[in-house]
Amino acid sequence: KKDIKIIGLAFLTPGCFLLAGKRSINVTALRSLGNMGQRSVLGCTFEPDIRMGSITIRWAKAGVAGLVHEFKGGKDHLQEQDASFQGRTAVFADQVIGGNASLELRDVQLSDAGTYQCSVTTARGSGAAVLQYRTGAFSTPKVRVENGSSGDMLQCEAPRWFPRPAVRWTAYSDTGEHLPHIANTSYELNAENITLKVVSFLHNVTANATYTCVIENNIAKATGNIKVTDFSITRETRLQLVNLNAESVSSSLPACHWMLLFLLYLLSV
């Protein structure tokens, strides 16, 4: 660990000297979540600068030797990109001049989770911010009525979840009365041997009632509502990411100061 500290400081010090005399700019990173196999965005914004040629954006990840992505002078510079991110990253080039330094990450993998640093340098100055990125798998459920020998039941099915979620049902009559219900849930490992298919059955379904299936882990919460009457069936589904709205990190410290803090974080892990 001592050798790591010496190497890291030797690497960072020249950058700090180069930034001496420049003022700091405000950089804000937003907490982000990634869905396995899907496209995701790691949010980061900075004080705009109309001189595109002066803007440099660097994304780094704790524990990764190479860069995640580098964009400068209006172009991608990927010579130092780590192999684990090759072909999967991009910035929104047409939005950079307006202060958007966000990173698009394609084909999200569980291993992408971790601590990321977004650092920006413009003609006005430099700044950086750190964000936590979490990954998992989540999907919207489908709820439908099944006819069985012992009566009608509801099936709530979602194709991909990780970590393993909890499933719960609620049942209310049209008059607002809580209805007793019995449910059983099963989990089936998908072909990639990571994510789970979730199937839950609710028994003893009656008309003129609203039933809700909730699937939830520490990444996301999915809800499927179904209203059953004598004449019709109405469905509604929604997917909500957990604890994503509030958290952001904003900093006006020079980028070299954040790099030192980032290094200290790595050494403490």
C-alpha positions as CSV (number, residue, x, y, z in Angstrom):
1,K,0.0,0.0,0.0
2,K,2.9,2.3,0.7
3,D,4.3,1.8,-2.8
4,I,0.9,2.5,-4.3
5,K,0.7,5.9,-2.5
6,I,4.2,7.0,-3.8
7,I,3.3,6.0,-7.4
8,G,-0.1,7.7,-7.2
9,L,1.3,11.0,-5.9
10,A,4.0,11.0,-8.4
11,F,1.4,10.6,-11.2
12,L,-0.9,13.3,-9.8
13,T,1.5,16.0,-8.8
14,P,2.5,17.3,-12.4
15,G,-1.2,17.8,-13.2
16,C,-1.7,19.8,-10.1
17,F,1.2,22.1,-10.9
18,L,-0.2,22.6,-14.4
19,L,-3.5,23.7,-12.9
20,A,-1.9,26.2,-10.6
21,G,-3.3,29.7,-11.2
22,K,-6.5,28.5,-12.8
23,R,-9.8,29.2,-11.0
24,S,-12.1,26.3,-10.1
25,I,-15.4,25.6,-11.8
26,N,-18.5,23.9,-10.5
27,V,-19.0,20.3,-11.5
28,T,-22.0,18.2,-10.4
29,A,-22.4,14.5,-10.6
30,L,-25.7,12.7,-10.2
31,R,-26.1,9.3,-8.5
32,S,-26.8,6.7,-11.2
33,L,-28.2,3.2,-11.6
34,G,-27.6,0.7,-14.4
35,N,-29.7,-2.1,-15.7
36,M,-27.7,-5.1,-16.8
37,G,-27.4,-5.4,-20.6
38,Q,-29.1,-2.0,-21.2
39,R,-27.9,1.5,-21.9
40,S,-27.3,3.8,-18.9
41,V,-26.2,7.4,-18.3
42,L,-23.8,8.6,-15.6
43,G,-24.9,12.2,-15.0
44,C,-22.4,15.0,-14.8
45,T,-22.7,18.8,-15.5
46,F,-20.4,21.7,-15.4
47,E,-20.2,25.5,-15.9
48,P,-20.7,25.9,-19.7
49,D,-17.9,27.3,-21.9
50,I,-18.6,28.3,-25.5
51,R,-15.0,27.4,-26.6
52,M,-15.4,23.7,-27.4
53,G,-11.7,23.4,-28.2
54,S,-10.8,24.2,-24.6
55,I,-13.1,21.6,-23.0
56,T,-11.6,18.4,-21.7
57,I,-13.8,15.7,-20.0
58,R,-12.2,12.7,-18.2
59,W,-14.1,9.9,-16.6
60,A,-12.2,7.5,-14.3
61,K,-13.2,4.6,-12.1
62,A,-11.7,3.6,-8.7
63,G,-9.7,0.4,-9.1
64,V,-9.4,0.7,-12.9
65,A,-6.0,1.4,-14.4
66,G,-7.0,3.1,-17.6
67,L,-9.5,5.9,-18.2
68,V,-13.2,5.1,-18.7
69,H,-13.5,7.9,-21.3
70,E,-11.7,11.0,-22.4
71,F,-13.2,13.8,-24.6
72,K,-11.2,16.9,-25.6
73,G,-11.1,19.5,-28.3
74,G,-14.5,18.3,-29.6
75,K,-13.3,14.7,-30.1
76,D,-13.0,11.4,-28.3
77,H,-9.5,10.5,-27.2
78,L,-9.6,6.8,-26.2
79,Q,-5.9,5.8,-26.4
80,E,-5.8,5.5,-22.6
81,Q,-9.2,3.8,-22.3
82,D,-9.3,0.7,-20.1
83,A,-10.1,-2.5,-22.1
84,S,-13.2,-3.2,-20.0
85,F,-14.9,-0.1,-21.4
86,Q,-13.9,-0.3,-25.0
87,G,-16.8,0.1,-27.4
88,R,-19.2,0.9,-24.7
89,T,-18.8,4.6,-23.8
90,A,-19.7,7.9,-25.3
91,V,-20.3,11.5,-24.3
92,F,-23.1,13.7,-25.7
93,A,-20.8,15.6,-28.0
94,D,-23.5,18.0,-29.2
95,Q,-24.4,18.9,-25.6
96,V,-20.9,19.4,-24.2
97,I,-20.8,23.1,-25.1
98,G,-23.9,23.6,-22.9
99,G,-22.3,22.0,-19.9
100,N,-23.3,18.3,-20.2
101,A,-20.4,16.0,-19.3
102,S,-22.6,12.9,-18.8
103,L,-21.3,9.5,-19.9
104,E,-23.4,7.0,-21.8
105,L,-22.5,3.4,-20.9
106,R,-23.8,0.6,-23.1
107,D,-24.3,-3.1,-22.3
108,V,-24.2,-2.5,-18.6
109,Q,-22.4,-5.2,-16.6
110,L,-22.5,-5.9,-12.9
111,S,-18.8,-5.2,-12.7
112,D,-19.4,-1.6,-13.8
113,A,-20.7,-0.8,-10.3
114,G,-18.3,1.4,-8.3
115,T,-17.0,4.9,-7.6
116,Y,-16.5,7.2,-10.7
117,Q,-14.9,10.6,-11.1
118,C,-16.0,13.1,-13.6
119,S,-13.4,15.8,-14.1
120,V,-13.7,18.8,-16.5
121,T,-11.2,21.4,-17.6
122,T,-12.2,24.5,-19.6
123,A,-10.7,27.9,-20.5
124,R,-12.3,29.1,-17.3
125,G,-10.8,26.5,-14.9
126,S,-11.1,23.0,-13.7
127,G,-13.3,21.0,-11.4
128,A,-14.4,17.4,-10.6
129,A,-17.0,15.4,-8.7
130,V,-17.3,11.8,-7.6
131,L,-20.4,9.6,-7.9
132,Q,-21.5,6.1,-6.8
133,Y,-22.8,3.9,-9.6
134,R,-24.9,0.9,-8.8
135,T,-25.9,-1.9,-11.1
136,G,-28.5,-4.7,-11.1
137,A,-31.4,-6.0,-13.2
138,F,-35.0,-4.9,-13.1
139,S,-38.0,-5.2,-15.4
140,T,-41.7,-4.3,-15.5
141,P,-44.1,-7.1,-14.5
142,K,-47.0,-8.4,-16.4
143,V,-50.2,-9.2,-14.5
144,R,-52.9,-11.4,-16.0
145,V,-55.8,-13.5,-15.0
146,E,-55.4,-17.3,-15.1
147,N,-58.3,-19.8,-15.0
148,G,-57.6,-22.8,-12.8
149,S,-59.5,-25.8,-11.6
150,S,-59.8,-24.3,-8.1
151,G,-60.9,-20.9,-9.4
152,D,-59.5,-17.8,-10.9
153,M,-56.0,-16.6,-9.9
154,L,-53.6,-13.8,-10.9
155,Q,-50.1,-14.3,-12.4
156,C,-47.5,-11.6,-11.9
157,E,-44.4,-12.3,-14.0
158,A,-41.2,-10.2,-14.6
159,P,-38.3,-11.6,-16.8
160,R,-35.1,-10.2,-15.3
161,W,-34.2,-9.2,-11.7
162,F,-30.9,-9.0,-9.7
163,P,-30.3,-9.1,-6.8
164,R,-33.2,-11.4,-5.8
165,P,-36.2,-9.2,-5.1
166,A,-39.0,-9.5,-2.6
167,V,-42.6,-9.9,-3.9
168,R,-45.8,-8.9,-2.1
169,W,-49.4,-8.6,-3.0
170,T,-52.2,-6.3,-1.8
171,A,-55.9,-6.8,-2.4
172,Y,-58.8,-4.4,-1.8
173,S,-62.5,-4.4,-2.7
174,D,-64.1,-1.5,-4.4
175,T,-65.4,-0.4,-1.0
176,G,-61.8,-0.2,0.3
177,E,-62.0,-3.3,2.4
178,H,-58.7,-5.3,2.7
179,L,-59.2,-8.8,1.2
180,P,-57.5,-11.9,2.5
181,H,-55.3,-13.5,-0.1
182,I,-52.8,-16.4,-0.5
183,A,-49.8,-16.1,-2.9
184,N,-46.8,-18.2,-3.8
185,T,-43.7,-17.0,-5.6
186,S,-40.9,-18.8,-7.6
187,Y,-37.6,-17.7,-9.0
188,E,-36.0,-19.2,-12.1
189,L,-32.4,-18.6,-13.0
190,N,-32.0,-17.2,-16.6
191,A,-29.7,-18.5,-19.2
192,E,-26.8,-16.1,-18.3
193,N,-26.8,-17.6,-14.7
194,I,-27.1,-14.2,-13.0
195,T,-30.6,-12.7,-13.4
196,L,-33.8,-14.3,-12.1
197,K,-37.2,-14.7,-13.7
198,V,-39.9,-13.9,-11.1
199,V,-43.3,-15.6,-11.2
200,S,-45.9,-15.1,-8.5
201,F,-49.5,-16.4,-8.3
202,L,-52.3,-14.9,-6.2
203,H,-55.2,-17.3,-5.5
204,N,-58.9,-16.9,-4.8
205,V,-59.4,-13.8,-7.0
206,T,-62.9,-12.2,-7.0
207,A,-64.5,-9.6,-9.1
208,N,-65.0,-5.9,-8.1
209,A,-61.5,-5.7,-6.5
210,T,-58.1,-4.2,-7.2
211,Y,-55.0,-6.3,-6.8
212,T,-51.4,-5.0,-6.7
213,C,-48.2,-7.0,-7.2
214,V,-45.0,-5.3,-6.0
215,I,-41.5,-6.6,-6.9
216,E,-38.6,-4.8,-5.2
217,N,-34.9,-4.9,-4.4
218,N,-32.4,-2.3,-3.4
219,I,-32.2,-1.1,-7.0
220,A,-35.7,-0.8,-8.2
221,K,-39.4,-1.2,-7.4
222,A,-41.9,-2.4,-10.0
223,T,-45.7,-2.4,-9.5
224,G,-48.4,-4.1,-11.4
225,N,-52.0,-3.1,-10.7
226,I,-55.1,-5.0,-12.0
227,K,-58.7,-4.1,-11.4
228,V,-61.2,-6.8,-11.9
229,T,-64.9,-6.2,-12.4
230,D,-67.8,-8.3,-13.7
231,F,-67.4,-6.8,-17.1
232,S,-63.7,-5.7,-17.6
233,I,-60.1,-6.0,-16.5
234,T,-57.9,-2.9,-16.3
235,R,-54.1,-3.1,-15.9
236,E,-51.4,-0.5,-15.0
237,T,-47.7,-1.0,-14.5
238,R,-44.9,1.3,-13.4
239,L,-41.2,1.0,-12.6
240,Q,-39.4,3.2,-10.1
241,L,-35.7,3.4,-9.4
242,V,-34.9,3.4,-5.6
243,N,-33.3,6.4,-3.9
244,L,-32.2,8.0,-7.2
245,N,-33.9,11.4,-7.0
246,A,-32.2,13.3,-4.2
247,E,-28.5,12.5,-4.2
248,S,-26.0,14.5,-6.1
249,V,-22.4,15.6,-5.4
250,S,-21.4,19.1,-6.4
251,S,-17.9,20.6,-6.2
252,S,-15.9,23.6,-7.2
253,L,-12.6,22.2,-6.1
254,P,-9.9,22.1,-8.7
255,A,-9.6,18.8,-10.5
256,C,-6.2,18.0,-8.9
257,H,-7.6,18.3,-5.4
258,W,-10.4,15.9,-6.3
259,M,-7.8,13.5,-7.8
260,L,-5.9,13.5,-4.5
261,L,-9.2,12.8,-2.6
262,F,-10.0,10.1,-5.1
263,L,-6.6,8.5,-4.5
264,L,-7.1,8.6,-0.8
265,Y,-10.3,6.8,-1.3
266,L,-8.6,4.1,-3.3
267,L,-5.9,3.6,-0.6
268,S,-8.6,3.3,2.1
269,V,-10.5,0.5,0.4
